[in-house]
Amino acid sequence: MLNNKRVWIITGASKGIGKELLKYVLEQGEICVALSRSDTYDEEFKKYNDLLRLKLDIANDSQEIINKLIETIIDKYGRIDVLVNNAGHGMITNFEETSEENIHELFETNLFGMMRVTRAVLPYMREKKNGHIFNVSSAASYSQGPVAYHTSKFAVRGFSTSLSFELAPFNIKVTDVAPGLFRTSFYDKNSMKQNLDNHIKDYDNARWQNDFVKSNSNHEQPGDPKKLAKLIYEVSNSLNPPLYLPVGKDAISTVRTYIDKLESDLKDWGNKASKLDFE
């Protein structure tokens, strides 16, 4: 018996924001399905009876494999109420120095894997005419930065925006969560790729990547993942949840800079750009 407990699916649930959200949702008495490349349990999670942990390689598993995984969840619980597409990783190499193969791999993880999981879940949410999808993008989706990573996160925000339009008739909500700097292992070398595929000397005088990782890999970032988990849960209970949810003071500042730049460009060019209709 579910006893009105909601069923959550959280990808990338083995560490960082996903792990903290998993813990918080379980503590609220909800049912959680944790998807990650490892299906081993941390000791602290063994006390939870309403936890199902399944393996998912979001970058490489096919749509067919993911469909069967979601069917397993439906067979066990009968429904899916909340999907949190959290899995992803970083890459801070310059565009010219990054191979097309590695850009494809990044998009498979940060975007296409997310799309495959969403595609598998949607039929069951449509049937119930209810559900909430959280897509974790990044404050990077509102800012300038290394092409591969920032573009992948711009794409996630675009996916969230357009998906919300398509799903509105089915009462399925979409929220794009855009974190700034949160205290996780995201900037560790195993999570943040910075190896060059094609070294170009012209970039050596502006090689900012090493300093960036060094200053952000000491686990002293300002954002608290526990507080973020609590906020996501609060949004999941809202009758009017936001489509766009930048989180962290730095993310809010980044979005305001983005808006200011849009307004500045419209002020400078909007008048001319609006006078292009046929006479």
C-alpha positions in Angstrom: 0.0 0.0 0.0 1.3 3.4 -0.9 -1.0 5.2 1.5 -0.9 8.4 -0.6 2.9 8.5 -0.6 4.3 10.0 -3.7 6.7 8.0 -5.8 9.9 9.9 -6.8 12.6 9.0 -9.3 15.9 10.8 -8.8 18.8 10.3 -11.3 22.4 10.9 -10.3 21.3 9.9 -6.7 24.6 8.5 -5.5 26.3 11.8 -4.6 26.0 15.6 -4.3 22.6 17.2 -4.8 20.9 14.0 -5.8 22.1 12.2 -2.7 20.9 15.0 -0.4 17.6 15.2 -2.1 17.1 11.4 -1.9 17.8 11.5 1.8 15.5 14.5 2.5 12.6 13.0 0.4 12.9 9.7 2.2 12.9 11.5 5.6 9.5 13.1 4.6 8.1 9.6 4.3 7.9 9.5 0.5 8.9 6.6 -1.8 12.1 7.0 -3.8 13.7 5.2 -6.7 17.4 6.2 -6.9 19.0 5.8 -10.3 22.8 5.9 -10.7 25.6 4.0 -12.3 26.1 2.1 -9.0 23.3 0.2 -7.3 25.2 -0.3 -4.0 23.7 1.0 -0.8 25.5 3.5 1.5 25.1 2.4 5.1 23.0 5.4 6.0 20.3 4.4 3.4 19.8 0.9 4.6 17.3 2.0 7.2 14.8 3.2 4.6 12.2 0.7 3.5 10.8 2.9 0.8 13.9 3.1 -1.2 14.5 1.2 -4.5 18.0 1.6 -6.0 18.5 0.7 -9.6 21.5 0.9 -12.0 21.3 3.4 -14.9 24.1 4.6 -17.1 22.3 7.7 -18.4 24.8 8.4 -21.1 24.9 4.9 -22.6 21.7 3.0 -21.8 19.3 2.8 -24.7 15.7 3.9 -24.7 14.6 0.3 -24.6 16.6 -0.4 -21.5 15.3 2.7 -19.8 11.7 1.9 -20.8 12.1 -1.5 -19.1 13.6 0.0 -16.0 10.6 2.4 -15.7 8.2 -0.5 -16.3 9.8 -2.2 -13.3 9.1 0.8 -11.2 5.5 0.9 -12.4 5.0 -2.8 -11.7 6.2 -2.3 -8.1 4.5 1.1 -7.3 1.8 1.7 -9.9 2.7 5.3 -10.6 5.4 8.0 -10.8 4.6 11.3 -9.3 7.9 13.3 -9.4 10.9 12.9 -11.7 14.2 14.7 -10.9 16.6 14.6 -13.8 19.7 15.4 -11.9 22.5 13.3 -13.4 25.2 15.2 -15.2 28.9 16.2 -15.3 31.0 19.2 -16.2 33.6 20.0 -18.9 35.6 23.2 -19.0 37.7 22.9 -22.1 37.6 25.5 -24.9 35.5 24.6 -27.9 38.4 24.4 -30.4 40.3 22.2 -28.0 37.5 19.7 -27.5 36.7 16.9 -29.8 33.3 16.4 -31.3 33.3 12.9 -29.7 33.7 14.4 -26.2 31.0 17.1 -26.9 28.6 14.3 -27.9 29.4 12.4 -24.7 28.7 15.5 -22.6 25.4 16.0 -24.3 24.5 12.3 -23.9 24.9 12.7 -20.2 23.5 16.2 -19.6 20.7 16.3 -22.2 19.9 13.2 -24.2 20.0 10.8 -21.2 17.6 13.2 -19.4 15.3 13.2 -22.5 15.3 9.3 -22.6 14.3 9.0 -19.0 11.6 11.7 -19.4 10.3 10.0 -22.5 9.9 6.7 -20.6 8.1 8.3 -17.7 5.7 10.6 -19.5 3.1 7.9 -20.6 2.4 7.1 -16.9 2.2 10.8 -15.9 -0.1 11.5 -18.8 -2.4 8.6 -17.8 -2.8 10.0 -14.3 -2.9 13.6 -15.7 -0.5 14.5 -12.9 3.2 14.8 -12.2 6.1 17.1 -11.7 9.4 17.0 -13.6 12.5 18.8 -12.3 15.3 19.2 -14.7 18.6 20.2 -13.1 20.4 22.6 -15.5 22.9 25.1 -14.1 23.4 28.8 -13.5 25.7 28.3 -16.5 22.6 28.2 -18.7 22.3 31.9 -18.1 25.9 32.9 -18.6 28.9 33.0 -20.8 31.5 30.3 -20.4 33.1 27.2 -21.9 31.1 26.2 -24.9 30.5 22.5 -24.5 29.2 22.6 -20.9 27.3 25.9 -21.0 25.7 25.0 -24.3 24.5 21.6 -22.8 22.9 23.4 -19.9 21.3 26.1 -22.2 19.8 23.1 -24.0 18.5 21.7 -20.7 16.8 25.0 -19.9 15.4 25.1 -23.5 14.1 21.5 -23.1 12.4 22.5 -19.8 10.8 25.6 -21.3 9.4 23.8 -24.3 8.4 20.7 -22.4 6.3 22.7 -20.0 4.3 24.0 -23.0 3.6 20.5 -24.3 2.7 19.0 -21.0 0.4 21.8 -19.7 -2.7 20.2 -21.0 -2.0 17.1 -18.9 -1.4 19.0 -15.6 2.2 17.9 -15.6 4.5 20.6 -14.1 8.1 21.3 -15.2 10.7 23.2 -13.1 14.2 24.0 -14.4 16.5 24.1 -11.4 19.6 26.1 -12.1 22.2 25.8 -9.2 25.1 28.0 -8.7 28.1 26.9 -6.7 27.0 24.2 -4.2 29.3 22.3 -1.9 29.6 18.9 -3.7 32.2 16.9 -5.5 31.2 18.4 -8.8 34.5 20.3 -9.3 36.6 17.3 -8.4 38.7 16.0 -11.3 36.7 12.8 -11.7 33.5 14.9 -12.3 34.9 18.0 -14.1 36.6 17.1 -17.3 39.5 19.4 -18.3 41.8 17.3 -20.5 42.5 18.8 -23.9 41.9 16.8 -27.0 43.7 19.4 -29.2 46.1 21.7 -27.5 46.2 25.2 -29.1 49.0 27.4 -27.9 47.0 30.6 -28.6 44.8 29.8 -25.6 47.7 29.4 -23.2 47.8 33.1 -22.2 44.1 32.9 -21.2 44.2 29.4 -19.6 41.8 30.1 -16.8 40.5 26.5 -16.2 43.2 25.3 -13.8 42.6 28.2 -11.4 38.9 27.8 -11.7 38.9 24.2 -10.7 41.4 24.8 -7.9 39.3 27.6 -6.4 36.1 25.5 -6.6 37.3 22.0 -5.8 38.0 22.5 -2.1 34.4 21.8 -1.0 34.0 25.3 0.3 31.4 26.5 -2.2 28.7 28.7 -0.6 25.6 26.6 -1.5 24.3 24.0 1.0 22.9 21.0 -0.8 20.7 20.1 2.2 19.0 23.4 1.9 18.5 23.0 -1.8 17.0 19.6 -1.2 14.5 21.1 1.2 13.6 23.9 -1.3 13.0 21.4 -4.2 10.7 19.4 -1.9 8.8 22.6 -1.0 8.4 23.4 -4.7 7.1 19.9 -5.4 4.3 20.6 -3.0 3.4 24.0 -4.5 0.2 24.5 -6.4 1.9 27.0 -8.6 5.5 25.9 -9.0 8.0 28.0 -10.9 9.2 27.0 -14.3 12.6 28.7 -13.7 14.3 28.2 -10.3 17.8 29.6 -10.1 19.2 28.6 -6.7 22.0 30.1 -4.7 22.9 33.8 -4.4 25.5 33.5 -7.2 22.9 32.0 -9.5 20.4 34.8 -8.8 23.1 37.3 -9.5 24.0 35.5 -12.8 20.4 35.5 -13.9 20.0 39.2 -13.1 23.1 39.9 -15.2 21.6 37.9 -18.0 18.4 39.9 -17.8 20.2 43.2 -17.7 22.2 42.3 -20.9 18.9 41.4 -22.7 17.4 44.6 -21.6 20.5 46.6 -22.7 20.6 44.9 -26.1 16.8 45.5 -26.6 17.3 49.2 -25.6 20.1 49.6 -28.1 18.7 47.7 -31.0 15.0 46.8 -30.3 13.6 49.9 -32.0 15.4 49.1 -35.3 14.8 45.4 -35.0 11.1 45.8 -34.6 10.7 47.8 -37.9 11.4 45.0 -40.3 7.8 44.1 -41.4 6.7 44.5 -45.0 5.2 48.0 -45.7 
